Structures are given as C-alpha cells and as structure tokens.
C-alpha cells in the first residue's frame, strides 16, 4: 500500500475475494479510496478511463480465478487504447499452483498477450521493485496495461527486512533529431497537397497548441482519428473532422488527393491506413515518440521521434519563410458535416434521428465537458459528427472497440475530472452489459448522466448485415422499463417522448447532483440513408 501511495494512486477499483483480504484491509486508512464495484469487468474499465484522463496508471483489483478473468476485457481495452493501467489479482498459494487446484489457472500466461508486462510476485521482498516496474512500464510512452498476480501465501508473509517504495524516475521526451527534421522538410517542400492526421498520441502528448501553430503556419488541413477527437478543435478553419467511419466519409476526401500525410501521434490500430492510402503511394511523415508499425499502406518516408510539440515547432521553423499551401478542402468538408448537424437540429421526427441526438448532446454540454460514446451505431454518429474542441472530451474505445465501457468509464471520468459534467451515451445493448454499475455510482455519490439510445436491437450489426448481405437476423431483443430500472437503483429516470424533449431533459439531468438515466428512442433507418449517400459522393472537393 505504501508503494501504491508513492505512485500517486488515488483510487483502486475492484471486488475483494478470500485470497486478497489483507490487501483490501490495508486500503482502510491508507488514503487510497477503494471503489467497490458490482462486476470486475467494470473495475477494469474504470481503471482504464482514469488512466487515460490523468496519464497516471489506473488500478483495478480482483480475486483469483473468475475475478481475475473478469478483469481481462478492460485490461485488453486499455492495452489497445494505449491507456496506462495496473491490474492486480490474487492467486492461489505457491504450494498449489504447480498442480490442478481449486480456482487456480495460469493467470500470467492469460494476461501476457494483452499487457506490456505480466508477472507473479514470488516473495514479499520483490514488492517494491515489481510495483515500481509495473507503473514505470504502464506509464511509459507508449502506455498500456500491466498485470501482477499475488499468491495468497505471499500476501500473508512478511518481508525479511524493512522495505520502502523505490524512487520514481520520470523520463522526459527527447528533442527531435535535426537531421530527421531536415529530411522531413525536403518531403514537405516538394509536396503539393499534404494533410495532417492526428491520433491519440498527440492528445497524450498535450500537443494541441503545437498542432494549431503548425496548421496555421503551413495552412494545412488537419483530420483526427476517432481516438484523437478534440486534439485539433473542430471549429478551427483547418479542421477536416474525424476519420474512422466504416465507409468513405467526407473527411476521407481530404486524403484522396493528398500526396503526403503528416501523421502526428497516430497509431495504426486506431484506424486502418488502407482507408486513406489504399494504393500505398502517399509519402508518410511519422511524428511520434516511437517508431511506427510496419504496414504496406503506411510507407514511412521520414520518421521524427521525440517530443511532439517540439517536433512540430522545429519542422515549421525549418521550412522557408512564407512557405504555405493552398488548401480549401477543409472548409467544404466541414460545411457538409455542419449541414448534417443542421438537418438533425431541425428534425422533429420521433423516434429521434441520430443526427438530432448528436446535435442536442453538443448543445447541452460545455466545450470541456466529457461524453463517453459506447461502441455501436451511436459511436459512429458521435465520432463522425460530434464537434469536439478539447482532447479527451469525447471518449471512445477505438483500439478494441468493446461494448459496455461507457457507464463504468463515466464513473472514473467524474472521479478524474470532478469539475466537469460527464455523460455516458450508450445503446440499449451496451447499457445492459454493465448497467449494474448504476448502484456503484449512486452508493459512491458520483453524479453522472447515462443517455440510453433505445432501438431494441444491436443496431450496428444490423447496419453491417444490411450493407453487405441485404438482410439481417438475430439482432433484436427487448428491454425492461428503463425508467423504473434506473429508479430501482436510486437513480433518476427520464423517458423522452418527443424530439423537443431531449435537450431540456439533458440539461436538467446534467445540472443535477445525482445519477440520471435518460431513455431516448432512436430511429436508425438513417444509417442506411447515410451510407447510401456517402456511396454516391464523388471527389475531390
């Protein structure tokens, strides 16, 4: 516990078990707040979102066997979303892990493929070193998940001598190589139509200001990945919007005629580069803290490794005085996106069209408030349409794209950013996956709002099946009375019964100090209309 305090840990999310009672007991009076959850999967999502928003590893805890296995999804999600996280689990005693034994499975081998480091504590004396190593690895660039298993007999032992937490050494990013900057300048001075793609790494690096300076200096359009939304403000005249939709969207047209793509903090698992460089003929300038993944559609002409803000400023400064590009595509593309939002804002159909939902959510939230868009059709509409102005204010799972993270994630987001209002936007399919965490939020007095988009269907799968098969099956289900369900947990429940009621209900719920659930019927027939419309578009603009 002293090691966790030394690492700056504020919260541990989890469920206790018989094999880690001493760990849970030690939390009492430690200054670390234990958030008791209703499912270990939710604990792992909470740790992930806390780590993503703070840059410090979120911590989740579970017992051995089934408890540890339930941490696996959020751990994998954190790893693929590059969020720092430390997962702790109990394990059977060392005297029985070598053989078939009750609740004992090889947890280290199970977690190894979805973590940067997975290990078992073999003796009490190793705790300071292993804890420091876990946080150092999790919080490195590229951040990710780490797993430690603590056998029950080791937890009960005392170290041979007095131990203390190890000193924390913080590694700062290097300045970029001037040689690489000069090589990138050669590429940019011969480019005719470059475009910037900013990913989540740019948000982690706090590179927003440098991105704006770079875009304005060169007059170059900037798109973001879904994961990087807000790192470049969508109300900037050079903003292209977000790329990552399953079909050729407006923003993709900004890449169609590009000859150079300047990728800043972009990671390939955020978004397949084949969708913006299908022929592999565009030159890539890769600006990040680490080398890129190898991909035939991501041919790196020059890689600049180091601090992203320093790299962008150095690159802009090294270009000839007055050098800039002539680009108008961003204005035309933003106009198309704005037209879609305007269509939604003025559409009074009921159930609501998704564009109306996005428009009302944007109106209800301030620029710095946080919305978590769970995986499904709603995520697609939010990611492509929702204007975002600050990094990490529109959160999605983009590496693993798991369902069910938004409600537990919203709890962690409110703990990490108590000065901001937090909204979890979920389909009814994803909501019922972790809806039990309403009790956690109510019990822990964590105010938040859950907007449930009700269509009684796994709508994204229906959309995909209709697109590719011309029909769909096995995607329909029924729901409980969601208002009564919310109220049974002690939360406020609201039912939207006309299009003009969503915005006032959102405002009322967001201003409340409690937990609220809003059931909002949505009409996803707009899905196929959108993909039909996008399929008939032609560029360049």
C-alpha positions as CSV (number, residue, x, y, z in Angstrom):
1,X,0.0,0.0,0.0
2,X,2.9,2.3,0.7
3,X,4.2,1.6,-2.8
4,X,0.8,2.5,-4.3
5,X,0.7,5.7,-2.3
6,X,4.2,6.6,-3.5
7,X,3.0,6.1,-7.1
8,X,0.2,8.7,-6.5
9,X,-2.6,6.2,-6.6
10,X,-5.9,7.8,-5.5
11,X,-8.4,5.0,-6.3
12,X,-8.5,1.2,-6.5
13,X,-11.5,-0.2,-8.4
14,X,-12.4,-3.7,-7.6
15,X,-14.2,-6.5,-5.7
16,X,-12.5,-8.3,-2.7
17,X,-12.0,-12.0,-2.5
18,X,-11.0,-14.6,0.1
19,X,-7.4,-14.6,-1.2
20,X,-6.7,-10.9,-1.1
21,X,-8.4,-9.9,2.2
22,X,-5.1,-8.4,3.6
23,X,-4.7,-6.2,0.6
24,X,-8.3,-4.9,0.9
25,X,-7.9,-4.5,4.6
26,X,-4.7,-2.5,4.2
27,X,-6.6,0.0,2.0
28,X,-8.6,1.1,5.1
29,X,-6.9,4.2,6.4
30,X,-4.3,4.3,3.6
31,X,-5.6,7.5,2.0
32,X,-6.5,5.5,-1.1
33,X,-10.2,5.3,-1.9
34,X,-11.5,1.8,-2.7
35,X,-14.4,1.9,-5.2
36,X,-16.3,-1.3,-4.7
37,X,-17.9,-2.3,-8.0
38,X,-20.5,-4.8,-9.0
39,X,-18.5,-6.6,-11.7
40,X,-14.7,-6.8,-12.1
41,X,-15.1,-6.0,-15.8
42,X,-16.4,-2.6,-14.8
43,X,-13.4,-2.2,-12.4
44,X,-11.0,-2.7,-15.3
45,X,-12.9,-0.1,-17.5
46,X,-12.8,2.4,-14.6
47,X,-9.0,1.9,-14.2
48,X,-8.6,2.4,-18.0
49,X,-10.5,5.6,-18.3
50,X,-8.9,7.0,-15.1
51,X,-5.5,6.3,-16.6
52,X,-6.4,7.8,-20.0
53,X,-7.7,11.0,-18.5
54,X,-4.9,11.5,-15.9
55,X,-1.9,10.0,-17.6
56,X,-1.3,8.0,-14.3
57,X,-2.0,4.3,-14.2
58,X,-5.4,3.4,-13.0
59,X,-5.5,0.5,-10.7
60,X,-8.1,-2.4,-10.5
61,X,-8.1,-5.3,-8.2
62,X,-9.8,-8.8,-8.2
63,X,-9.5,-12.1,-6.6
64,X,-8.1,-15.2,-8.3
65,X,-9.8,-17.3,-11.0
66,X,-13.1,-15.9,-12.2
67,X,-12.5,-12.5,-10.6
68,X,-9.2,-12.1,-12.4
69,X,-10.6,-13.4,-15.7
70,X,-13.3,-10.7,-15.5
71,X,-10.5,-8.0,-15.5
72,X,-9.3,-9.3,-18.8
73,X,-11.5,-7.3,-21.1
74,X,-10.8,-3.9,-19.7
75,X,-7.1,-4.8,-19.5
76,X,-7.1,-5.6,-23.2
77,X,-9.1,-2.5,-23.9
78,X,-6.5,-0.3,-22.0
79,X,-3.7,-2.0,-23.9
80,X,-5.2,-1.5,-27.3
81,X,-6.3,2.1,-26.5
82,X,-2.8,3.0,-25.1
83,X,-4.1,3.8,-21.6
84,X,-1.9,3.3,-18.5
85,X,-3.3,0.7,-16.2
86,X,-2.2,-1.7,-13.5
87,X,-4.3,-4.8,-12.9
88,X,-3.8,-6.7,-9.6
89,X,-5.2,-10.1,-8.9
90,X,-4.9,-12.7,-6.1
91,X,-3.6,-16.1,-6.9
92,X,-3.6,-19.5,-5.2
93,X,-0.6,-20.2,-2.9
94,X,2.7,-21.2,-4.4
95,X,2.3,-24.6,-2.7
96,X,-0.5,-25.4,-5.1
97,X,-0.1,-23.5,-8.3
98,X,2.1,-26.3,-9.8
99,X,-0.9,-28.7,-9.9
100,X,-4.6,-28.9,-10.5
101,X,-6.2,-26.9,-7.8
102,X,-9.4,-25.1,-6.9
103,X,-9.8,-21.8,-8.8
104,X,-6.2,-21.9,-9.9
105,X,-5.4,-21.2,-13.6
106,X,-2.2,-19.7,-15.1
107,X,-3.2,-16.0,-14.9
108,X,0.2,-14.7,-16.0
109,X,0.0,-16.6,-19.3
110,X,-3.5,-15.5,-19.8
111,X,-2.7,-11.8,-19.3
112,X,0.6,-11.8,-21.1
113,X,-0.8,-11.3,-24.7
114,X,-2.9,-8.2,-23.6
115,X,-0.3,-6.5,-21.4
116,X,3.1,-4.9,-21.7
117,X,4.3,-7.0,-18.7
118,X,2.6,-9.8,-16.7
119,X,4.2,-11.3,-13.7
120,X,3.7,-13.1,-10.4
121,X,5.1,-11.9,-7.1
122,X,7.2,-14.7,-5.8
123,X,8.3,-13.2,-2.5
124,X,7.4,-10.2,-0.3
125,X,10.8,-8.6,-0.8
126,X,10.1,-8.2,-4.5
127,X,7.1,-5.9,-4.0
128,X,8.8,-2.5,-4.1
129,X,10.7,-3.4,-7.3
130,X,7.8,-5.1,-9.0
131,X,5.4,-2.3,-8.2
132,X,7.7,0.4,-9.4
133,X,8.4,-1.6,-12.6
134,X,4.7,-2.1,-13.2
135,X,3.9,1.6,-13.0
136,X,7.0,2.6,-15.0
137,X,6.1,0.3,-17.8
138,X,2.4,1.2,-17.8
139,X,3.1,4.9,-17.8
140,X,5.8,4.8,-20.4
141,X,5.2,6.1,-24.0
142,X,3.5,4.1,-25.4
143,X,1.4,3.5,-22.3
144,X,-0.6,0.4,-21.7
145,X,-1.6,-2.3,-19.3
146,X,0.4,-4.3,-16.8
147,X,-0.7,-7.3,-14.7
148,X,0.6,-8.6,-11.3
149,X,-0.6,-11.7,-9.6
150,X,-0.1,-12.0,-5.8
151,X,-0.3,-15.5,-4.4
152,X,-2.3,-15.8,-1.2
153,X,0.6,-17.2,0.9
154,X,2.9,-14.3,-0.3
155,X,0.2,-11.8,0.7
156,X,0.2,-13.3,4.2
157,X,4.0,-13.3,4.6
158,X,6.2,-10.5,6.0
159,X,9.4,-9.3,4.2
160,X,12.8,-10.4,5.6
161,X,13.7,-6.7,6.3
162,X,12.0,-3.3,6.3
163,X,11.2,-2.2,2.8
164,X,10.4,1.2,1.3
165,X,9.0,2.3,-2.0
166,X,11.5,3.0,-4.7
167,X,12.3,6.4,-6.0
168,X,10.3,7.4,-9.1
169,X,12.3,8.4,-12.1
170,X,10.3,10.3,-14.8
171,X,11.7,10.0,-18.3
172,X,11.1,13.1,-20.4
173,X,10.8,13.0,-24.2
174,X,13.9,13.8,-26.2
175,X,14.1,16.7,-28.6
176,X,13.6,15.6,-32.2
177,X,16.6,14.8,-34.4
178,X,17.5,17.9,-36.5
179,X,18.7,15.5,-39.3
180,X,15.2,13.9,-39.4
181,X,13.6,17.3,-39.3
182,X,15.7,18.4,-42.3
183,X,14.7,15.2,-44.2
184,X,11.0,15.9,-43.5
185,X,11.4,19.5,-44.8
186,X,12.6,18.1,-48.1
187,X,9.4,16.0,-48.3
188,X,7.1,18.9,-47.4
189,X,8.7,21.4,-49.7
190,X,8.1,19.1,-52.7
191,X,4.5,18.2,-51.5
192,X,1.6,19.8,-53.3
193,X,-1.4,18.6,-51.2
194,X,-0.3,17.5,-47.7
195,X,-2.7,16.7,-44.9
196,X,-2.2,16.0,-41.2
197,X,-3.7,13.1,-39.4
198,X,-3.5,13.5,-35.6
199,X,-4.0,10.5,-33.4
200,X,-4.4,9.7,-29.7
201,X,-0.7,10.0,-29.1
202,X,-1.0,13.7,-29.9
203,X,-3.6,14.0,-27.1
204,X,-1.4,12.1,-24.6
205,X,1.5,14.4,-25.5
206,X,-0.6,17.6,-24.9
207,X,0.3,18.7,-28.5
208,X,-2.9,20.6,-29.3
209,X,-1.3,24.1,-29.3
210,X,1.6,23.0,-31.4
211,X,-0.8,21.3,-33.9
212,X,-2.7,24.6,-34.3
213,X,0.5,26.5,-34.7
214,X,1.7,24.1,-37.4
215,X,-1.6,24.0,-39.3
216,X,-1.8,27.8,-39.3
217,X,1.9,28.2,-40.3
218,X,1.5,25.9,-43.3
219,X,-2.2,26.4,-44.0
220,X,-2.6,22.6,-44.0
221,X,-5.8,20.7,-43.2
222,X,-5.9,18.5,-40.1
223,X,-8.0,15.4,-39.5
224,X,-8.1,13.3,-36.4
225,X,-8.8,9.7,-35.6
226,X,-11.9,8.9,-33.6
227,X,-9.5,8.3,-30.6
228,X,-7.8,11.7,-31.2
229,X,-11.0,13.8,-31.4
230,X,-10.5,17.2,-29.9
231,X,-6.8,17.4,-30.1
232,X,-7.4,19.8,-33.0
233,X,-10.5,21.9,-32.4
234,X,-13.3,21.2,-34.8
235,X,-14.2,24.9,-35.0
236,X,-10.8,25.7,-36.5
237,X,-11.0,26.6,-40.2
238,X,-8.3,24.0,-41.0
239,X,-10.3,21.2,-39.3
240,X,-11.3,18.2,-41.5
241,X,-13.1,16.3,-38.8
242,X,-12.5,12.7,-37.8
243,X,-11.7,9.7,-40.0
244,X,-12.6,6.1,-39.0
245,X,-16.1,5.5,-40.3
246,X,-16.7,2.1,-41.9
247,X,-17.4,3.7,-45.3
248,X,-15.7,6.5,-47.3
249,X,-16.8,9.6,-45.3
250,X,-16.4,13.3,-46.1
251,X,-13.2,13.6,-44.2
252,X,-11.6,10.8,-46.3
253,X,-11.9,13.0,-49.4
254,X,-9.2,15.2,-47.8
255,X,-6.9,12.3,-48.2
256,X,-7.8,11.2,-51.6
257,X,-5.8,13.7,-53.5
258,X,-3.1,14.1,-50.8
259,X,0.4,13.3,-51.8
260,X,1.9,13.5,-48.3
261,X,0.3,12.6,-45.0
262,X,1.9,14.0,-41.8
263,X,0.9,11.6,-39.1
264,X,1.2,13.1,-35.6
265,X,0.7,10.7,-32.6
266,X,-1.1,8.3,-34.9
267,X,-1.1,4.5,-34.1
268,X,-2.3,2.1,-36.7
269,X,-4.7,0.2,-34.6
270,X,-6.7,3.4,-34.2
271,X,-7.6,3.4,-37.9
272,X,-6.6,1.2,-40.8
273,X,-4.3,3.2,-43.0
274,X,-5.6,1.3,-46.1
275,X,-8.7,3.6,-45.9
276,X,-6.6,6.7,-46.5
277,X,-3.8,5.3,-48.5
278,X,-5.3,2.4,-50.4
279,X,-2.6,2.2,-53.1
280,X,0.3,2.8,-50.6
281,X,1.6,5.6,-52.8
282,X,1.3,8.6,-50.4
283,X,4.5,9.5,-48.6
284,X,4.2,9.4,-44.8
285,X,6.0,11.7,-42.3
286,X,5.6,9.9,-39.0
287,X,5.9,12.2,-35.9
288,X,5.7,10.3,-32.6
289,X,7.6,9.2,-29.6
290,X,8.3,5.8,-31.0
291,X,8.7,4.1,-34.5
292,X,5.6,3.2,-36.5
293,X,4.2,-0.3,-37.0
294,X,5.1,-1.8,-40.4
295,X,2.2,-1.8,-42.9
296,X,2.1,-1.8,-46.6
297,X,-0.3,1.1,-46.6
298,X,1.9,3.1,-44.2
299,X,5.2,3.6,-46.1
300,X,7.1,6.0,-43.8
301,X,9.3,8.3,-45.8
302,X,10.7,10.1,-42.7
303,X,10.2,9.3,-39.1
304,X,10.7,12.0,-36.4
305,X,10.8,10.6,-32.9
306,X,10.7,12.8,-29.8
307,X,8.5,15.3,-28.1
308,X,5.6,16.0,-30.5
309,X,5.3,19.7,-29.8
310,X,9.0,20.3,-30.2
311,X,9.0,18.3,-33.4
312,X,6.1,20.2,-35.0
313,X,7.6,23.6,-34.0
314,X,11.0,22.6,-35.3
315,X,9.5,21.4,-38.6
316,X,7.5,24.6,-39.1
317,X,10.6,26.7,-38.2
318,X,12.8,24.8,-40.6
319,X,10.5,25.5,-43.6
320,X,11.3,28.5,-45.8
321,X,9.9,31.8,-44.6
322,X,6.4,32.4,-46.0
323,X,6.1,28.8,-47.2
324,X,2.4,27.6,-47.1
325,X,-0.1,25.5,-49.0
326,X,-3.2,26.5,-50.8
327,X,-6.0,24.3,-49.3
328,X,-9.7,24.8,-49.4
329,X,-10.9,21.2,-48.8
330,X,-11.3,21.6,-45.1
331,X,-13.9,24.3,-45.4
332,X,-16.0,22.3,-47.9
333,X,-15.8,19.2,-45.8
334,X,-16.8,21.0,-42.6
335,X,-19.7,22.5,-44.4
336,X,-21.0,19.0,-45.3
337,X,-20.7,17.9,-41.6
338,X,-22.4,21.1,-40.4
339,X,-25.2,20.6,-42.9
340,X,-25.8,17.1,-41.3
341,X,-25.9,18.6,-37.8
342,X,-28.3,21.3,-39.0
343,X,-30.5,18.6,-40.5
344,X,-30.6,16.9,-37.1
345,X,-31.2,20.1,-35.2
346,X,-34.3,20.9,-37.2
347,X,-35.6,17.4,-37.4
348,X,-38.6,16.8,-35.1
349,X,-39.2,13.1,-36.1
350,X,-39.9,10.7,-33.3
351,X,-38.2,8.4,-32.5
352,X,-35.3,10.8,-32.9
353,X,-32.9,10.6,-35.8
354,X,-29.3,10.1,-34.6
355,X,-28.3,13.5,-36.0
356,X,-30.8,15.2,-33.6
357,X,-29.3,13.3,-30.7
358,X,-25.7,14.4,-31.6
359,X,-26.8,18.0,-32.1
360,X,-28.7,18.1,-28.7
361,X,-25.8,16.5,-26.8
362,X,-23.4,19.0,-28.3
363,X,-25.8,21.9,-27.3
364,X,-26.2,20.5,-23.7
365,X,-22.5,20.0,-23.0
366,X,-19.9,22.7,-22.5
367,X,-16.7,22.6,-24.5
368,X,-14.7,21.0,-21.7
369,X,-17.4,18.5,-20.5
370,X,-16.9,14.8,-21.2
371,X,-19.0,12.4,-23.2
372,X,-18.2,8.7,-23.5
373,X,-19.7,7.2,-26.7
374,X,-20.1,3.4,-26.3
375,X,-19.5,1.1,-29.2
376,X,-22.3,0.7,-31.6
377,X,-24.2,2.7,-34.1
378,X,-24.3,5.7,-31.7
379,X,-20.5,5.7,-31.6
380,X,-20.3,6.0,-35.3
381,X,-22.7,9.0,-35.4
382,X,-20.9,10.7,-32.5
383,X,-17.4,10.1,-33.7
384,X,-18.0,11.5,-37.2
385,X,-20.4,14.3,-36.3
386,X,-19.9,15.5,-32.8
387,X,-17.9,18.7,-32.8
388,X,-15.1,18.3,-30.3
389,X,-12.9,21.2,-29.1
390,X,-10.5,19.8,-26.5
391,X,-8.7,16.4,-26.2
392,X,-10.2,13.6,-24.2
393,X,-13.6,15.2,-24.1
394,X,-15.2,12.7,-26.5
395,X,-14.0,9.2,-25.4
396,X,-14.5,6.0,-27.4
397,X,-12.9,2.6,-27.4
398,X,-11.1,2.6,-30.7
399,X,-8.4,0.0,-30.4
400,X,-10.5,-2.9,-29.2
401,X,-13.9,-1.2,-29.7
402,X,-15.6,-3.0,-26.8
403,X,-19.1,-2.6,-25.7
404,X,-20.1,-1.8,-22.2
405,X,-17.3,0.6,-21.1
406,X,-19.1,3.9,-21.1
407,X,-21.1,3.7,-17.8
408,X,-18.2,2.4,-15.6
409,X,-15.9,4.7,-17.6
410,X,-18.1,7.7,-16.8
411,X,-17.7,6.9,-13.1
412,X,-13.9,7.0,-13.4
413,X,-14.1,10.1,-15.6
414,X,-16.0,12.0,-13.0
415,X,-13.5,11.0,-10.3
416,X,-10.6,12.0,-12.5
417,X,-12.3,15.3,-13.7
418,X,-14.7,16.3,-10.8
419,X,-15.0,19.8,-12.3
420,X,-16.6,18.6,-15.5
421,X,-20.0,17.2,-16.3
422,X,-19.9,13.6,-17.6
423,X,-22.3,11.9,-19.9
424,X,-22.3,8.2,-20.9
425,X,-24.0,7.7,-24.3
426,X,-24.9,4.1,-24.8
427,X,-27.1,1.9,-26.9
428,X,-29.6,-0.2,-25.1
429,X,-27.4,-3.3,-26.0
430,X,-24.3,-1.9,-24.3
431,X,-26.1,-0.4,-21.4
432,X,-27.5,-3.7,-20.2
433,X,-23.9,-5.2,-20.3
434,X,-22.8,-3.2,-17.3
435,X,-25.9,-1.4,-16.0
436,X,-25.3,-2.8,-12.5
437,X,-22.8,0.0,-12.0
438,X,-25.6,2.4,-11.5
439,X,-25.6,1.1,-8.0
440,X,-21.9,1.9,-7.6
441,X,-22.4,5.5,-8.9
442,X,-25.4,6.0,-6.5
443,X,-23.7,4.5,-3.5
444,X,-20.4,6.4,-4.1
445,X,-22.3,9.7,-4.8
446,X,-20.7,10.1,-8.2
447,X,-23.0,12.4,-10.3
448,X,-23.3,11.4,-14.0
449,X,-25.9,11.0,-16.7
450,X,-26.5,7.9,-18.9
451,X,-28.2,8.6,-22.2
452,X,-29.6,5.3,-23.5
453,X,-30.4,5.2,-27.2
454,X,-33.3,2.7,-27.4
455,X,-34.0,0.7,-30.5
456,X,-34.2,-2.8,-29.0
457,X,-31.5,-4.0,-31.4
458,X,-27.8,-4.4,-31.9
459,X,-28.1,-1.6,-34.4
460,X,-24.5,-1.5,-35.7
461,X,-24.6,-5.2,-36.6
462,X,-28.0,-4.8,-38.3
463,X,-26.4,-1.9,-40.3
464,X,-23.4,-4.0,-41.3
465,X,-25.6,-7.0,-42.3
466,X,-27.9,-4.9,-44.3
467,X,-25.0,-3.2,-46.1
468,X,-23.2,-6.5,-47.0
469,X,-26.0,-9.1,-47.0
470,X,-29.1,-7.0,-47.8
471,X,-30.8,-8.5,-44.8
472,X,-30.3,-9.0,-41.0
473,X,-31.1,-11.6,-38.4
474,X,-30.6,-12.4,-34.7
475,X,-30.1,-8.8,-33.6
476,X,-33.4,-7.9,-31.9
477,X,-34.1,-8.0,-28.2
478,X,-36.4,-6.5,-25.6
479,X,-35.7,-4.2,-22.7
480,X,-37.0,-3.7,-19.2
481,X,-38.7,-0.4,-18.3
482,X,-35.6,1.6,-18.2
483,X,-37.0,4.4,-16.1
484,X,-38.3,2.0,-13.4
485,X,-35.0,0.1,-13.7
486,X,-33.0,3.3,-13.0
487,X,-35.2,4.3,-10.1
488,X,-34.8,0.9,-8.6
489,X,-31.1,1.7,-8.1
490,X,-32.0,5.1,-6.5
491,X,-31.2,7.0,-9.7
492,X,-33.4,9.4,-11.6
493,X,-35.2,8.0,-14.6
494,X,-36.4,10.0,-17.6
495,X,-38.2,8.9,-20.8
496,X,-38.0,11.1,-23.9
497,X,-41.4,11.1,-25.6
498,X,-40.9,13.7,-28.3
499,X,-37.9,15.1,-30.2
500,X,-38.2,18.5,-28.5
501,X,-37.9,17.0,-25.0
502,X,-34.4,15.5,-25.2
503,X,-32.5,18.8,-24.9
504,X,-34.4,20.1,-21.8
505,X,-34.2,16.6,-20.1
506,X,-30.4,16.5,-20.8
507,X,-29.9,19.9,-19.3
508,X,-32.0,19.1,-16.2
509,X,-30.1,15.8,-15.7
510,X,-26.7,17.3,-16.2
511,X,-27.3,20.1,-13.7
512,X,-28.5,17.5,-11.1
513,X,-26.0,16.3,-8.4
514,X,-27.3,12.7,-8.7
515,X,-27.2,9.9,-11.1
516,X,-29.7,10.0,-14.0
517,X,-30.7,7.6,-16.8
518,X,-32.4,9.0,-19.9
519,X,-34.2,6.5,-22.2
520,X,-34.4,8.0,-25.7
521,X,-36.0,6.2,-28.6
522,X,-33.8,6.5,-31.8
523,X,-34.6,5.7,-35.4
524,X,-31.6,4.1,-37.1
525,X,-33.2,3.9,-40.6
526,X,-30.9,6.9,-41.0
527,X,-27.9,4.5,-41.0
528,X,-28.6,3.1,-44.5
529,X,-29.5,6.5,-45.8
530,X,-26.1,7.8,-44.7
531,X,-24.1,5.0,-46.3
532,X,-26.1,5.3,-49.5
533,X,-25.5,9.0,-49.6
534,X,-21.7,8.6,-48.9
535,X,-21.5,5.9,-51.6
536,X,-22.9,8.2,-54.2
537,X,-20.5,11.1,-53.3
538,X,-17.5,11.8,-55.6
539,X,-14.5,14.0,-55.0
540,X,-12.2,15.7,-54.9
541,X,-14.0,18.7,-53.3
